[in-house]
Amino acid sequence: MADTRRVPPTRSSLLASGALGAALLAVAACGAEGAGAECTMIGSSPGMSVMVRHPDAARVASASLRVCWDGTCREPGIELGPSSTSVPLGCEGEEPDAVCAASASPDGGKTGFAVVEGLPKAPVRVTLELRDTGGRVLVERRLDVTPKATYPNGPDCDEGAPQVVLTVANGTVTAA
């Protein structure tokens, strides 16, 4: 009769299995180099960004959106917070893989993002309202815009959800 007892793996057999797995992974990766873009699982949410530039932002306390298509309207929540710009702090060397640094600096604007579930890559009507701290409407604009697909991993990877950016500068609202 055969001995059917289970023998626990030894440290050397575990190390050998790990080394074999690493070697197989390295061989597989060699064939993939240069074969195309490396895409991650990073995605994007469907929705609208609102950017209010300085000096308009100083008077704005809140924003609201109404987004309509196919006979249905949605009023997603949006909160505005301070916006910033990147200030380069230089690099340690000139090589392509040199370490570089940057700092965020407030720019006097405000920004927010509203998730709009089901947002199509087709024309939608958007109404943006900006209010001051007393609730008075400072800006009310209706625009027809077409959300565009985003590419959070770059243009060589799958597309993400559609989005629109609404920018308010000098009382004028534009869409991109």
C-alpha positions in Angstrom: 0.0 0.0 0.0 1.3 3.4 -0.9 2.1 6.1 1.7 -0.4 8.9 1.1 0.8 11.2 3.9 1.2 14.9 2.8 4.6 16.3 3.3 4.7 20.0 4.0 6.8 22.0 1.5 10.3 22.8 2.6 11.9 26.3 2.6 14.1 25.3 -0.4 11.1 24.0 -2.4 9.2 27.2 -1.8 12.2 29.3 -2.9 12.6 27.1 -6.0 8.9 27.5 -6.9 9.1 31.3 -6.3 12.3 31.5 -8.5 10.6 29.5 -11.2 7.5 31.8 -11.1 9.7 34.9 -11.3 11.7 33.5 -14.2 8.5 32.7 -16.1 7.1 36.1 -15.5 10.3 37.8 -16.7 10.3 35.7 -19.9 6.7 36.6 -20.5 7.4 40.3 -19.9 10.3 40.3 -22.4 7.9 39.4 -25.2 5.6 42.2 -24.2 8.2 45.0 -24.2 7.5 47.4 -27.0 4.4 45.4 -28.0 2.0 48.3 -27.1 0.9 50.5 -24.3 0.8 49.3 -20.8 -2.8 49.8 -19.6 -3.9 49.8 -16.0 -7.3 49.3 -14.5 -7.6 53.0 -13.8 -11.0 54.3 -14.9 -12.9 57.5 -15.0 -16.3 58.6 -13.8 -18.9 60.1 -16.1 -19.6 63.7 -15.3 -18.8 67.3 -15.4 -16.0 69.4 -14.0 -16.7 73.0 -13.1 -13.7 75.4 -13.0 -14.3 79.0 -11.8 -11.3 81.2 -12.5 -10.1 84.1 -10.4 -11.5 86.8 -9.8 -15.0 85.3 -10.4 -14.3 82.6 -7.8 -13.9 85.1 -5.0 -17.7 85.8 -5.1 -18.9 82.3 -5.7 -20.1 80.1 -2.8 -21.9 77.3 -4.5 -22.8 75.7 -7.9 -25.6 73.7 -9.2 -26.0 71.7 -12.5 -29.0 70.4 -14.4 -28.1 68.0 -17.2 -30.8 66.9 -19.7 -30.8 64.3 -22.6 -33.5 62.0 -24.1 -36.3 63.8 -22.3 -34.8 63.2 -18.8 -32.9 65.6 -16.6 -30.6 65.0 -13.7 -29.4 67.4 -11.0 -26.1 65.9 -9.7 -24.6 67.4 -6.5 -21.4 69.4 -6.9 -19.2 71.1 -4.3 -16.6 73.6 -5.1 -13.2 73.8 -3.5 -10.1 75.8 -4.0 -8.2 75.1 -7.2 -4.4 75.1 -7.6 -1.7 75.1 -10.2 1.5 73.1 -10.3 4.8 75.0 -9.7 7.8 73.1 -11.0 10.7 72.8 -8.5 13.2 71.4 -10.9 14.8 68.1 -11.7 17.8 66.2 -10.4 19.6 65.8 -13.7 18.7 65.9 -17.4 18.1 62.1 -18.0 14.6 61.0 -19.0 14.3 59.1 -15.7 15.5 62.0 -13.5 13.6 62.8 -10.4 11.6 66.0 -10.7 9.5 67.8 -8.1 6.5 70.2 -8.2 4.4 72.0 -5.6 0.7 72.9 -5.7 0.0 76.6 -5.3 -3.4 78.1 -4.8 -4.5 80.1 -7.9 -7.5 81.9 -6.5 -10.0 79.7 -8.4 -12.5 77.1 -7.4 -13.2 73.7 -8.9 -15.6 70.7 -8.5 -16.7 67.6 -10.2 -20.3 66.2 -10.5 -20.8 62.5 -11.3 -23.5 62.2 -13.9 -24.4 58.5 -14.2 -25.4 57.4 -17.8 -23.9 60.5 -19.4 -23.8 59.8 -23.1 -21.3 60.7 -25.7 -24.0 62.7 -27.4 -25.4 66.2 -27.1 -26.8 67.2 -23.7 -28.2 70.4 -22.4 -26.5 71.8 -19.3 -27.7 74.6 -17.0 -25.0 75.9 -14.7 -25.9 78.2 -11.8 -23.3 79.9 -9.5 -24.5 81.6 -6.3 -22.9 83.9 -3.7 -23.0 83.3 0.0 -26.5 85.1 0.2 -27.9 82.6 -2.4 -28.1 85.2 -5.2 -27.5 83.9 -8.6 -24.3 85.3 -10.1 -24.1 83.2 -13.2 -26.9 81.2 -15.0 -26.0 79.8 -18.3 -27.6 77.1 -20.5 -25.3 75.3 -23.0 -25.6 72.5 -25.4 -22.5 70.3 -25.1 -21.3 66.9 -26.3 -19.4 64.9 -23.6 -16.3 63.3 -24.9 -14.7 60.0 -23.9 -11.7 60.3 -21.5 -8.5 58.2 -21.8 -7.2 57.9 -18.2 -4.4 55.5 -19.3 -3.6 57.4 -22.5 -4.9 57.2 -26.1 -3.5 53.7 -26.8 -5.7 52.2 -24.1 -9.4 51.6 -23.7 -11.6 54.7 -23.4 -13.1 55.8 -20.1 -16.4 57.5 -19.3 -17.5 60.7 -21.1 -16.9 64.0 -19.4 -17.2 67.7 -20.0 -15.3 70.6 -18.5 -17.2 73.9 -17.9 -15.0 76.9 -17.3 -16.2 80.2 -15.9 -13.9 83.2 -16.6 -14.9 86.9 -16.5 -18.6 85.9 -16.3 -18.5 83.8 -19.4 -19.1 80.0 -19.4 -17.3 77.8 -22.0 -17.3 74.0 -22.5 -14.5 71.7 -23.5 
